[in-house]
Amino acid sequence: MTEEIKISIIIPTLNESKNLKELLPSLLENGGDLIQEIIISDAGSTDSTISTAREFGAVIVQCKKKSRAHQINSGIKVANGGIFYIVHADCRPAINYSKDILENYFLGKEAGCYRYSFDSDRFLLKINSWFTRFNGIFAGGGDQTLFITRNLFERLGGFDEKFTIMEDFDLTRRIKKISDFHVIPKEIKVSARKYEVNGWLIVQFANLAAFTLFLLKIPPDSIKSLYCNLLKQQKTS
């Protein structure tokens, strides 16, 4: 590798202290010297999210809106890395994720994500996660995490903040119009808490309804309202 480039990790949060206590050490251990910084883009947490983030040396950005699109854009404004890696607090990264991302970068991949598996042995969730290996219309959801070069992110104008939900799929669709999008053939671990609280069938219905409305170009606030009404204990960041 002849070019020196590092990764800025952006994590949108709202009351995620418990998850950060597991996630941040893992990101630091597996990222090594390739990590420029970890940025916590917080939407007004009332737990110990901020103090936990500071304990691990993260940069804190206080956001005005409880919206992932706004939070990630705000975090990226202070980022110094040449590649951004966007991670949800309840995801757990792959071993050597930073090397995966850099290897793909030097192969000319400007953006991509990982496959995932759930932190659950339930058969139906194994079926769900099996499909994340495909680079189809459902690829690029936030649970898969996202890496994207600074150059491409700026060319796209970042996340469209009118998307208070489905912001990840909107960005992925725009990426695919002008660049390659790659699914790294390794798995990260994601939380099954949404399924545990609501049940598999209800979550599947809510996801399908939201994605269908997104494709029909229904206003994002209307999609979010429906989605949150269908599911219990949804995070708002």
C-alpha positions in Angstrom: 0.0 0.0 0.0 1.7 3.2 -1.1 -1.0 5.6 0.0 -1.6 6.5 3.7 -5.2 6.7 4.5 -7.1 6.2 7.7 -10.7 5.5 8.8 -13.0 7.7 10.8 -15.8 5.7 12.5 -19.1 7.5 13.1 -21.6 6.1 15.6 -25.1 7.7 15.9 -26.3 7.3 19.5 -29.2 7.8 21.8 -28.9 6.2 25.2 -26.5 3.5 24.1 -24.0 3.4 27.0 -24.4 -0.3 27.6 -23.7 -1.1 23.9 -20.8 1.3 23.7 -19.1 -0.4 26.6 -18.8 -3.5 24.4 -18.5 -1.8 21.0 -15.8 0.7 21.5 -13.2 -1.6 22.9 -13.8 -4.0 20.0 -13.5 -1.2 17.4 -10.2 0.0 19.0 -8.8 -3.5 19.3 -9.7 -4.6 15.8 -9.0 -1.3 14.1 -5.5 -0.7 15.3 -3.4 2.1 13.8 -5.7 2.4 10.8 -8.3 4.3 12.8 -8.2 8.0 12.7 -10.8 8.6 15.3 -14.1 7.3 16.6 -16.9 9.9 16.6 -20.0 9.6 18.7 -22.8 11.7 17.2 -25.3 11.9 20.0 -28.9 13.1 20.0 -29.3 14.0 23.6 -28.7 10.9 25.6 -29.8 10.9 29.2 -27.8 7.9 30.3 -24.0 7.7 30.6 -23.4 7.5 26.8 -21.3 10.6 26.7 -19.1 9.7 29.7 -18.6 6.1 28.3 -17.6 7.5 25.0 -15.1 9.9 26.6 -13.7 7.0 28.6 -12.6 5.4 25.4 -11.3 8.6 23.8 -14.1 9.2 21.3 -14.9 12.5 19.8 -18.3 13.8 20.9 -20.7 15.7 18.6 -23.9 16.9 20.2 -26.7 16.9 17.6 -29.9 19.0 17.5 -32.1 16.3 15.9 -32.9 12.7 16.8 -32.3 11.5 13.3 -29.6 9.1 12.0 -29.1 11.1 8.8 -28.6 14.3 10.7 -26.4 12.7 13.3 -24.1 11.0 10.8 -23.8 14.1 8.6 -22.9 16.1 11.8 -20.3 13.6 12.8 -18.7 13.5 9.4 -18.3 17.3 9.4 -15.6 16.9 12.1 -14.1 13.7 10.7 -10.5 13.7 9.4 -10.2 10.3 7.8 -10.2 9.6 4.1 -12.8 6.8 4.6 -15.9 6.8 6.8 -17.2 3.7 8.6 -20.7 4.1 9.9 -21.7 1.7 12.7 -24.8 1.3 14.8 -24.2 1.0 18.5 -25.8 -2.5 18.7 -23.6 -3.9 15.9 -20.3 -5.7 16.6 -17.5 -5.4 14.0 -15.7 -8.2 12.2 -12.2 -9.1 13.3 -9.7 -7.0 11.3 -12.5 -4.9 9.8 -10.2 -2.0 9.2 -7.9 -4.1 7.0 -11.0 -5.4 5.1 -12.0 -1.8 4.4 -8.6 -0.7 3.3 -8.1 -3.7 1.1 -11.3 -3.0 -0.7 -10.4 0.7 -1.0 -7.1 -0.2 -2.7 -9.1 -2.5 -5.0 -11.1 0.5 -6.1 -14.2 -0.1 -4.0 -15.6 3.3 -2.9 -18.4 2.0 -0.8 -19.8 -1.2 0.7 -21.0 -3.1 3.7 -20.8 -6.5 5.5 -23.0 -9.5 5.7 -24.4 -10.1 9.2 -25.7 -12.7 11.6 -27.9 -12.1 14.7 -26.9 -12.6 18.3 -29.6 -15.3 18.4 -29.9 -18.9 17.4 -33.4 -18.6 16.1 -33.9 -20.4 12.8 -35.9 -17.6 11.2 -33.3 -15.1 12.0 -30.7 -17.3 10.4 -32.7 -17.2 7.2 -32.9 -13.4 7.4 -29.2 -13.0 7.8 -28.4 -15.5 5.0 -29.9 -13.1 2.5 -27.5 -10.3 3.5 -24.8 -11.9 1.3 -26.6 -10.7 -1.8 -26.0 -7.2 -3.3 -29.7 -6.7 -4.3 -32.2 -4.0 -3.5 -32.2 -4.8 0.2 -28.4 -4.5 0.5 -26.9 -1.6 2.5 -29.2 -1.4 5.4 -27.7 0.3 8.5 -27.3 -3.0 10.4 -24.8 -4.1 7.8 -22.6 -1.1 8.6 -21.3 1.1 5.8 -17.9 2.2 4.6 -17.6 5.0 2.1 -14.8 7.2 0.9 -14.8 10.8 1.7 -14.7 11.7 -1.9 -17.8 9.7 -2.8 -19.7 10.9 0.3 -19.0 14.5 -0.7 -19.9 13.9 -4.3 -23.3 12.5 -3.1 -23.8 15.4 -0.7 -24.0 13.1 2.3 -27.2 11.7 3.7 -30.4 13.3 2.7 -31.8 14.6 6.0 -35.4 14.6 4.9 -35.1 10.8 5.3 -36.0 10.4 9.0 -36.1 6.7 8.2 -34.7 4.7 5.3 -31.8 7.1 5.1 -29.4 4.2 4.6 -31.3 2.7 1.6 -31.6 6.1 0.0 -27.8 6.6 0.2 -27.1 3.1 -1.1 -29.4 3.6 -4.1 -27.6 6.9 -4.9 -24.2 5.2 -4.5 -25.1 2.5 -7.0 -26.0 5.1 -9.6 -22.5 6.5 -9.8 -20.2 3.9 -8.3 -19.7 0.2 -7.3 -21.2 -1.1 -4.1 -19.5 -4.1 -2.5 -20.7 -6.6 0.1 -17.7 -7.9 2.0 -18.0 -11.7 2.4 -17.5 -11.7 6.1 -20.1 -11.4 8.9 -20.6 -8.8 11.6 -22.9 -9.5 14.6 -26.1 -7.5 15.0 -28.6 -7.4 17.8 -31.9 -9.3 17.7 -33.5 -7.1 20.3 -36.1 -5.7 17.9 -37.3 -9.3 17.1 -37.2 -10.4 20.7 -39.5 -7.5 21.7 -41.9 -7.6 18.8 -41.8 -11.1 17.3 -40.4 -12.1 13.9 -43.6 -11.8 11.9 -44.5 -8.3 13.1 -40.9 -7.1 12.4 -41.0 -8.6 8.9 -44.3 -6.9 8.1 -43.1 -3.6 9.4 -39.9 -3.8 7.4 -41.7 -4.8 4.2 -44.3 -2.0 4.7 -41.6 0.6 5.2 -39.5 -0.5 2.2 -42.6 -0.6 0.0 -43.6 2.9 1.0 -40.0 4.0 0.4 -40.1 2.6 -3.1 -43.4 4.4 -3.7 -41.8 7.7 -2.6 -44.2 8.2 0.4 -42.9 11.1 2.6 -40.3 9.7 5.1 -42.1 11.1 8.2 -45.3 9.2 7.2 -43.2 6.0 6.8 -41.5 6.6 10.2 -44.9 7.1 11.9 -46.3 3.9 10.6 -43.1 1.9 11.4 -42.9 3.2 15.0 -46.6 2.5 15.5 -46.2 -1.1 14.3 -43.2 -1.8 16.5 -42.6 -1.5 20.3 -39.6 0.2 21.9 -38.1 1.6 18.8 -35.0 3.7 19.2 -35.4 7.2 17.8 -31.8 7.8 16.7 
